[in-house]
């Protein structure tokens, strides 16, 4: 288990050491999830929906654009 000591700034910020960021694949400006557990904090990388753009293809014969257009055409706030 990797361990390091770090300091919390006067603004409440903490720096994640490079070896942890590299090991978890955390990139600059990426959001992370912080959870409180019994006596410790758990920090996990998250996936932004924009990171998923282009990674998936619509099923054969289906179009995400057509689905969106249908949704917008039939959507109303009542």
N, C-alpha and C positions, 0 to 999 in steps of 0.2 A: 504494500500500500504506500503510495506517495504521500508525503506530508511536508508542508512548509509553514513557516510562521510569516504572517504579513500584518500590516498595520491598517487600521481603519482611519481614513482621513477625517478632518473636522466636519466635512460634509456628509459623512457616513458612507463614503465610497471605499471599495476594496479592489485591488488589482488581482486578477487571476494570473498566476505565473504562467509563462510561456509553455513550460513543459506540460501543464494541464490543458491549456488551450489546444496545443498541438495534438495531444493524445485523444482529446474529445472532438477535434475538428471544429472548434469554435473560431469563427472568423471575426474580424473587426466589425463593429456595429450590429452583429448578430444578437438577437434577444436570447436571454436565458431565463429559465424558470427557477425560482427559489422557493423551496418548501421548508416549513418548520417541522421538525420531527422531535422526538424525545431528547432534548439536550443538544441538538445539532441542527445545522442547516444543510439542505441538499440542493446543489446547484446542477441543473441539467440543461443541455443545449435544446433549443426548440427548432422547429422547421417553420419558416415563414411560408405562407401559401405562394408567394412570388417565387420562392426557390423551386417550387414544383412545376412552374410554367415550362411547357415543352417536354416534360418527362413522360407524359401519358398521351396516348392517342385515343380518339373516340372509337367505340366499337364499329366494326364494318357496317356501313349503311346508316350510321348515326352521325349527326353533326352537332357539335356543341353550339355553334353559331345559330343554327336553326332552332335549337332548343331554347336558347336565350331569347331569340326574336319572338317565339311563340309565348314564352313566359311574359315578356314585356307587353305583347299585344293583348293578352288575356288577363293581365294583372290589374287590379284596381283596389284602391283603399276605400273601404266603405265603413 
